[in-house]
Amino acid sequence: MRIALTSVFVNDQQAALDFYTEVLGFLPRRNIPLGTDARLTVVSPEWPHGAELLIEPVGHPAVKPYRDALMKDGIALAQFAVDGIAFEHARLTAKGVVFMLAPTDVGAAIVAVFDDTCGNLLQLIEEKADAVPAD
């Protein structure tokens, strides 16, 4: 069993697609029209055949209170692993990304939290080599 798809809920699918591809650097994978919305997915350029991130519209009534609560509490909706968090922080900051939490050592990892401009907080994580269990 493996993870094939996970999602983020966004206010505007096209704006989110632009942010996730042009700013974060993900690759577009699927764009299947579904009425006024689409099944839009992106993938990591490092794992182009790996798990897809669905850029999902916020139409369901449960989404707004869920996202509002996460945002109010400063909780990231999704987490992206990076090998060099200082580099990614600098790269994204230069592209105008607003960080709510600069890279911070939390013991087993270094994390940073930023606004995806589409209604979500996202977290970067760089796990420390000595904290990652061996395969």
C-alpha positions as a Python dict, from the first residue, in 0.01 Angstrom:
ca = {
    (1, 'M'): (0, 0, 0),
    (2, 'R'): (126, 349, -78),
    (3, 'I'): (-7, 703, -61),
    (4, 'A'): (-128, 804, -407),
    (5, 'L'): (-319, 1128, -347),
    (6, 'T'): (-372, 1389, -81),
    (7, 'S'): (-531, 1730, -113),
    (8, 'V'): (-534, 2094, -17),
    (9, 'F'): (-849, 2303, -37),
    (10, 'V'): (-803, 2631, -223),
    (11, 'N'): (-1008, 2943, -287),
    (12, 'D'): (-912, 2966, -654),
    (13, 'Q'): (-784, 2661, -841),
    (14, 'Q'): (-600, 2852, -1115),
    (15, 'A'): (-428, 3087, -870),
    (16, 'A'): (-332, 2786, -658),
    (17, 'L'): (-198, 2599, -961),
    (18, 'D'): (14, 2902, -1047),
    (19, 'F'): (146, 2926, -690),
    (20, 'Y'): (217, 2556, -649),
    (21, 'T'): (396, 2532, -986),
    (22, 'E'): (557, 2872, -1044),
    (23, 'V'): (650, 2953, -683),
    (24, 'L'): (687, 2619, -506),
    (25, 'G'): (818, 2436, -813),
    (26, 'F'): (579, 2140, -835),
    (27, 'L'): (494, 1995, -1177),
    (28, 'P'): (137, 1985, -1313),
    (29, 'R'): (17, 1625, -1347),
    (30, 'R'): (-359, 1615, -1416),
    (31, 'N'): (-607, 1878, -1532),
    (32, 'I'): (-945, 1715, -1590),
    (33, 'P'): (-1241, 1955, -1629),
    (34, 'L'): (-1531, 1883, -1393),
    (35, 'G'): (-1796, 2142, -1464),
    (36, 'T'): (-1682, 2480, -1331),
    (37, 'D'): (-1393, 2316, -1143),
    (38, 'A'): (-1123, 2068, -1240),
    (39, 'R'): (-935, 1773, -1103),
    (40, 'L'): (-600, 1950, -1078),
    (41, 'T'): (-298, 1770, -939),
    (42, 'V'): (69, 1849, -903),
    (43, 'V'): (367, 1629, -822),
    (44, 'S'): (716, 1676, -691),
    (45, 'P'): (981, 1711, -962),
    (46, 'E'): (1189, 1476, -746),
    (47, 'W'): (914, 1207, -756),
    (48, 'P'): (714, 1276, -1073),
    (49, 'H'): (539, 938, -1052),
    (50, 'G'): (490, 958, -675),
    (51, 'A'): (203, 1091, -466),
    (52, 'E'): (-10, 1362, -624),
    (53, 'L'): (-135, 1674, -448),
    (54, 'L'): (-496, 1751, -545),
    (55, 'I'): (-570, 2123, -564),
    (56, 'E'): (-929, 2097, -456),
    (57, 'P'): (-1197, 2371, -460),
    (58, 'V'): (-1351, 2479, -129),
    (59, 'G'): (-1711, 2403, -227),
    (60, 'H'): (-1800, 2156, 48),
    (61, 'P'): (-1959, 2331, 352),
    (62, 'A'): (-1726, 2156, 599),
    (63, 'V'): (-1415, 2304, 437),
    (64, 'K'): (-1449, 2668, 550),
    (65, 'P'): (-1484, 2604, 926),
    (66, 'Y'): (-1207, 2342, 908),
    (67, 'R'): (-963, 2572, 725),
    (68, 'D'): (-1059, 2874, 938),
    (69, 'A'): (-985, 2677, 1256),
    (70, 'L'): (-649, 2557, 1126),
    (71, 'M'): (-551, 2907, 1015),
    (72, 'K'): (-662, 3062, 1347),
    (73, 'D'): (-456, 2808, 1541),
    (74, 'G'): (-155, 2840, 1309),
    (75, 'I'): (-172, 2475, 1201),
    (76, 'A'): (-41, 2378, 861),
    (77, 'L'): (-277, 2186, 633),
    (78, 'A'): (8, 2002, 460),
    (79, 'Q'): (377, 1937, 514),
    (80, 'F'): (650, 1920, 251),
    (81, 'A'): (987, 1756, 317),
    (82, 'V'): (1300, 1939, 203),
    (83, 'D'): (1668, 1858, 223),
    (84, 'G'): (1779, 2217, 282),
    (85, 'I'): (1526, 2427, 470),
    (86, 'A'): (1751, 2735, 488),
    (87, 'F'): (1788, 2727, 108),
    (88, 'E'): (1412, 2676, 53),
    (89, 'H'): (1326, 2951, 301),
    (90, 'A'): (1556, 3196, 119),
    (91, 'R'): (1434, 3085, -227),
    (92, 'L'): (1066, 3119, -135),
    (93, 'T'): (1113, 3446, 54),
    (94, 'A'): (1281, 3590, -257),
    (95, 'K'): (966, 3491, -452),
    (96, 'G'): (747, 3683, -206),
    (97, 'V'): (627, 3393, 10),
    (98, 'V'): (523, 3509, 357),
    (99, 'F'): (646, 3290, 643),
    (100, 'M'): (452, 3279, 968),
    (101, 'L'): (735, 3078, 1127),
    (102, 'A'): (1094, 3109, 1008),
    (103, 'P'): (1302, 2791, 1014),
    (104, 'T'): (1288, 2670, 1374),
    (105, 'D'): (1465, 2379, 1540),
    (106, 'V'): (1206, 2155, 1707),
    (107, 'G'): (1440, 1878, 1815),
    (108, 'A'): (1415, 1600, 1557),
    (109, 'A'): (1363, 1844, 1271),
    (110, 'I'): (1370, 2202, 1154),
    (111, 'V'): (1033, 2340, 1043),
    (112, 'A'): (900, 2656, 882),
    (113, 'V'): (540, 2761, 815),
    (114, 'F'): (416, 2982, 530),
    (115, 'D'): (94, 3106, 370),
    (116, 'D'): (13, 2951, 31),
    (117, 'T'): (-193, 3262, -69),
    (118, 'C'): (-489, 3028, -131),
    (119, 'G'): (-627, 2998, 222),
    (120, 'N'): (-381, 2754, 381),
    (121, 'L'): (-74, 2739, 595),
    (122, 'L'): (190, 2493, 475),
    (123, 'Q'): (489, 2356, 660),
    (124, 'L'): (836, 2273, 535),
    (125, 'I'): (1027, 2011, 732),
    (126, 'E'): (1390, 1909, 723),
    (127, 'E'): (1439, 1604, 938),
    (128, 'K'): (1774, 1578, 1112),
    (129, 'A'): (1981, 1284, 989),
    (130, 'D'): (2033, 1143, 1337),
    (131, 'A'): (1655, 1157, 1405),
    (132, 'V'): (1543, 963, 1098),
    (133, 'P'): (1506, 586, 1151),
    (134, 'A'): (1709, 368, 915),
    (135, 'D'): (1521, 199, 630),
}
